[in-house]
Structures are given as structure tokens and as C-alpha cells.
Amino acid sequence: MRFLARFTSFAALAAAVVVATIDSIRFVATSLLEPLTLKVVLAWSGIGPERLSGLLGDFDNGLLGVVTAQPAAFVFLVLSLLFWMAGYRRPRPFKPFATAGA
């Protein structure tokens, strides 16, 4: 289960880096004074518009509506952090001077 959470965290982090890179390239290419950010709604509609309409049917004004209005890079970074925290394992203490028989 930890491996799945860590892998999902890595995939979300990679997606955040890709989306942030695309946003920065678009910002420099258009040379506007305000930054252009890819919203989660636009990113999801590029993958599957029919799934988006089914997903946002009743929840458009709720929490899902707030999340989908945020920049996609930010949402992927938060998802990456949450999955990393779910798969985190505290390091075992290192005792170099511990003796087994004492």
C-alpha cells in the first residue's frame, strides 16, 4: 500500500512539474503582464470532456467547484504532498553503539 501511495505521489509531482513548465512557457511566449495558468477544468476536459460533465454535475458550486478553479500545478502539488504523507514511513533509529548482549 505504501508503494502505491509513493508511486501516486511521484506521478502527481511529475504532472505538476509538466503543467508548471507548460504554464511558464505560455507566459513567456505571450508576454502578458498577468500569468496564464492552466486550470484543472481545462486539463481534465482535454482528457475526457464527458467524464468532466458527469463529475461536475451536482458539485459545481461545492468543494469540487473550488478545487477545479485552482491552477492545475497547485492541485497536483497538493495531491503529491497528501499521497507522500500517506506513504511516509519514519526512519528507524540508528544505534551504532547498541550491543545485543548487554
C-alpha positions as CSV (number, residue, x, y, z in Angstrom):
1,M,0.0,0.0,0.0
2,R,2.9,2.3,0.8
3,F,4.4,1.7,-2.6
4,L,1.2,2.6,-4.3
5,A,0.9,5.9,-2.3
6,R,4.5,6.7,-3.1
7,F,4.2,6.0,-6.8
8,T,1.0,8.1,-7.0
9,S,2.8,10.9,-5.2
10,F,5.6,10.7,-7.7
11,A,3.2,10.7,-10.6
12,A,1.4,13.7,-9.3
13,L,4.7,15.6,-8.7
14,A,5.7,14.8,-12.3
15,A,2.4,16.1,-13.6
16,A,2.8,19.3,-11.5
17,V,6.2,19.9,-13.0
18,V,5.0,19.3,-16.5
19,V,2.0,21.6,-16.1
20,A,4.1,24.3,-14.4
21,T,6.6,24.1,-17.3
22,I,3.9,24.5,-19.8
23,D,2.4,27.4,-17.9
24,S,5.7,29.2,-17.7
25,I,6.4,28.7,-21.4
26,R,3.0,30.0,-22.3
27,F,3.6,33.0,-20.0
28,V,6.9,33.9,-21.7
29,A,5.6,33.3,-25.2
30,T,2.5,35.6,-24.8
31,S,4.5,38.3,-22.9
32,L,1.4,39.4,-21.0
33,L,1.6,41.2,-17.6
34,E,-0.6,38.6,-15.9
35,P,0.4,35.0,-15.7
36,L,-1.5,32.3,-17.6
37,T,-2.3,29.2,-15.6
38,L,-3.9,26.0,-16.7
39,K,-7.0,25.4,-14.6
40,V,-7.9,21.9,-13.5
41,V,-11.1,22.0,-15.5
42,L,-9.3,22.7,-18.7
43,A,-6.7,20.0,-18.0
44,W,-9.4,17.4,-17.3
45,S,-11.6,18.4,-20.3
46,G,-8.6,17.7,-22.5
47,I,-8.5,14.2,-21.2
48,G,-12.2,13.4,-21.1
49,P,-14.9,16.0,-21.5
50,E,-17.7,13.5,-21.0
51,R,-16.3,12.4,-17.6
52,L,-16.0,16.1,-16.5
53,S,-19.6,16.8,-17.2
54,G,-20.6,13.7,-15.2
55,L,-18.3,14.6,-12.4
56,L,-19.2,18.3,-12.0
57,G,-23.0,17.7,-12.5
58,D,-24.2,18.5,-8.9
59,F,-21.0,19.6,-7.3
60,D,-20.2,22.6,-9.4
61,N,-20.8,25.1,-6.5
62,G,-19.3,23.0,-3.7
63,L,-15.8,22.0,-2.8
64,L,-15.1,20.3,-6.2
65,G,-16.0,23.6,-7.9
66,V,-13.4,25.4,-5.8
67,V,-10.8,22.8,-6.5
68,T,-11.4,22.9,-10.2
69,A,-11.0,26.7,-10.3
70,Q,-7.4,26.4,-9.0
71,P,-4.3,26.2,-11.1
72,A,-3.5,22.6,-12.1
73,A,0.1,22.7,-10.9
74,F,-1.0,23.7,-7.4
75,V,-3.6,21.0,-7.3
76,F,-1.1,18.3,-8.4
77,L,1.4,19.6,-5.8
78,V,-1.1,19.3,-3.0
79,L,-2.1,15.8,-4.2
80,S,1.5,14.8,-4.3
81,L,2.0,16.0,-0.8
82,L,-1.1,14.2,0.5
83,F,0.0,10.9,-1.1
84,W,3.5,11.3,0.1
85,M,2.3,11.8,3.7
86,A,0.1,8.7,3.3
87,G,3.1,6.6,2.2
88,Y,5.6,8.0,4.6
89,R,7.5,5.7,7.0
90,R,9.5,7.2,9.8
91,P,13.2,6.2,9.6
92,R,14.3,3.5,12.0
93,P,16.6,4.8,14.7
94,F,20.3,4.0,14.1
95,K,22.1,2.9,17.1
96,P,25.7,2.3,16.2
97,F,26.8,1.6,19.8
98,A,24.0,-0.7,20.8
99,T,25.0,-4.1,22.0
100,A,22.8,-7.2,21.8
101,G,24.1,-8.9,24.9
102,A,24.4,-6.0,27.3
